[in-house]
Amino acid sequence: MLIVFRFLRIIPDIKLMALVASTLLDLVKNLRAFAGVLVVVYYVFAVFGIWLFEGAIKPPTGMRYEV
């Protein structure tokens, strides 16, 4: 683990690795907004599915649910 941290510490000194690291950091920053939109879309899809299929699946009769 310490070897990985040492490698991360020298990344800015290597030009090509610094470019890759900065690109990955920019990608993560830009994906935050996309992930937020994706969560909202999934949420709306789930709510619409619950509303559309409400009561379509009924639990079997005669079974007792004990918690």
Distance bins in CASP14 RR format, pairs under 12 A and 6 or more apart:
PFRMAT RR
TARGET T0000
AUTHOR 0000-0000-0000
RMODE 2
METHOD distances of the structure
MODEL  1
1 7 0 0 0 0 0 1 0 0 0 0 0
1 8 0 0 0 0 0 1 0 0 0 0 0
2 8 0 0 0 0 0 1 0 0 0 0 0
2 9 0 0 0 0 0 1 0 0 0 0 0
3 9 0 0 0 0 0 1 0 0 0 0 0
3 10 0 0 0 0 0 1 0 0 0 0 0
4 10 0 0 0 0 0 1 0 0 0 0 0
4 11 0 0 0 0 0 1 0 0 0 0 0
5 11 0 0 0 0 0 1 0 0 0 0 0
6 13 0 0 0 0 0 1 0 0 0 0 0
7 13 0 0 0 0 0 1 0 0 0 0 0
7 14 0 0 0 0 1 0 0 0 0 0 0
7 17 0 0 0 0 1 0 0 0 0 0 0
7 21 0 0 0 0 0 1 0 0 0 0 0
8 14 0 0 0 0 0 1 0 0 0 0 0
8 17 0 0 0 0 1 0 0 0 0 0 0
8 18 0 0 0 0 0 1 0 0 0 0 0
8 21 0 0 0 0 1 0 0 0 0 0 0
9 17 0 0 0 0 0 1 0 0 0 0 0
9 21 0 0 0 0 0 1 0 0 0 0 0
10 17 0 0 0 0 1 0 0 0 0 0 0
10 18 0 0 0 0 1 0 0 0 0 0 0
10 21 0 0 0 0 0 1 0 0 0 0 0
11 17 1 0 1 0 0 0 0 0 0 0 0
11 18 1 0 0 1 0 0 0 0 0 0 0
11 19 0 0 0 0 0 1 0 0 0 0 0
11 20 0 0 0 0 1 0 0 0 0 0 0
11 21 1 0 1 0 0 0 0 0 0 0 0
11 22 0 0 0 0 1 0 0 0 0 0 0
11 24 0 0 0 0 0 1 0 0 0 0 0
11 25 0 0 0 0 0 1 0 0 0 0 0
12 18 1 0 1 0 0 0 0 0 0 0 0
12 19 0 0 0 0 0 1 0 0 0 0 0
12 20 0 0 0 0 0 1 0 0 0 0 0
12 21 1 0 0 1 0 0 0 0 0 0 0
12 22 0 0 0 0 1 0 0 0 0 0 0
12 25 0 0 0 0 0 1 0 0 0 0 0
13 21 0 0 0 0 0 1 0 0 0 0 0
14 20 0 0 0 0 1 0 0 0 0 0 0
14 21 0 0 0 0 1 0 0 0 0 0 0
14 22 0 0 0 0 0 1 0 0 0 0 0
15 21 0 0 0 0 0 1 0 0 0 0 0
15 22 0 0 0 0 0 1 0 0 0 0 0
16 22 0 0 0 0 0 1 0 0 0 0 0
16 23 0 0 0 0 0 1 0 0 0 0 0
17 23 0 0 0 0 0 1 0 0 0 0 0
17 24 0 0 0 0 0 1 0 0 0 0 0
18 24 0 0 0 0 0 1 0 0 0 0 0
18 25 0 0 0 0 0 1 0 0 0 0 0
19 25 0 0 0 0 0 1 0 0 0 0 0
19 26 0 0 0 0 0 1 0 0 0 0 0
20 26 0 0 0 0 0 1 0 0 0 0 0
20 27 0 0 0 0 0 1 0 0 0 0 0
21 27 0 0 0 0 0 1 0 0 0 0 0
21 28 0 0 0 0 0 1 0 0 0 0 0
22 28 0 0 0 0 0 1 0 0 0 0 0
22 29 0 0 0 0 0 1 0 0 0 0 0
23 29 0 0 0 0 0 1 0 0 0 0 0
23 30 0 0 0 0 0 1 0 0 0 0 0
24 30 0 0 0 0 0 1 0 0 0 0 0
24 31 0 0 0 0 0 1 0 0 0 0 0
25 31 0 0 0 0 0 1 0 0 0 0 0
25 32 0 0 0 0 0 1 0 0 0 0 0
26 32 0 0 0 0 0 1 0 0 0 0 0
27 33 0 0 0 0 0 1 0 0 0 0 0
27 34 0 0 0 0 0 1 0 0 0 0 0
27 35 0 0 0 0 0 1 0 0 0 0 0
28 34 0 0 0 0 0 1 0 0 0 0 0
28 35 0 0 0 0 1 0 0 0 0 0 0
29 35 0 0 0 0 0 1 0 0 0 0 0
30 36 0 0 0 0 0 1 0 0 0 0 0
30 37 0 0 0 0 0 1 0 0 0 0 0
31 37 0 0 0 0 0 1 0 0 0 0 0
31 38 0 0 0 0 1 0 0 0 0 0 0
32 38 0 0 0 0 0 1 0 0 0 0 0
32 39 0 0 0 0 0 1 0 0 0 0 0
33 39 0 0 0 0 0 1 0 0 0 0 0
33 40 0 0 0 0 0 1 0 0 0 0 0
34 40 0 0 0 0 0 1 0 0 0 0 0
34 41 0 0 0 0 0 1 0 0 0 0 0
35 41 0 0 0 0 0 1 0 0 0 0 0
35 42 0 0 0 0 0 1 0 0 0 0 0
36 42 0 0 0 0 1 0 0 0 0 0 0
36 43 0 0 0 0 1 0 0 0 0 0 0
37 43 0 0 0 0 0 1 0 0 0 0 0
37 44 0 0 0 0 0 1 0 0 0 0 0
38 44 0 0 0 0 0 1 0 0 0 0 0
38 45 0 0 0 0 0 1 0 0 0 0 0
39 45 0 0 0 0 0 1 0 0 0 0 0
39 46 0 0 0 0 0 1 0 0 0 0 0
40 46 0 0 0 0 0 1 0 0 0 0 0
40 47 0 0 0 0 0 1 0 0 0 0 0
41 47 0 0 0 0 0 1 0 0 0 0 0
41 48 0 0 0 0 0 1 0 0 0 0 0
42 48 0 0 0 0 0 1 0 0 0 0 0
42 49 0 0 0 0 0 1 0 0 0 0 0
43 49 0 0 0 0 0 1 0 0 0 0 0
43 50 0 0 0 0 0 1 0 0 0 0 0
44 50 0 0 0 0 0 1 0 0 0 0 0
44 51 0 0 0 0 0 1 0 0 0 0 0
45 51 0 0 0 0 0 1 0 0 0 0 0
45 52 0 0 0 0 0 1 0 0 0 0 0
46 52 0 0 0 0 0 1 0 0 0 0 0
46 53 0 0 0 0 0 1 0 0 0 0 0
47 53 0 0 0 0 0 1 0 0 0 0 0
47 54 0 0 0 0 0 1 0 0 0 0 0
48 54 0 0 0 0 0 1 0 0 0 0 0
49 55 0 0 0 0 0 1 0 0 0 0 0
49 56 0 0 0 0 1 0 0 0 0 0 0
50 56 0 0 0 0 0 1 0 0 0 0 0
50 57 0 0 0 0 0 1 0 0 0 0 0
59 65 0 0 0 0 1 0 0 0 0 0 0
END
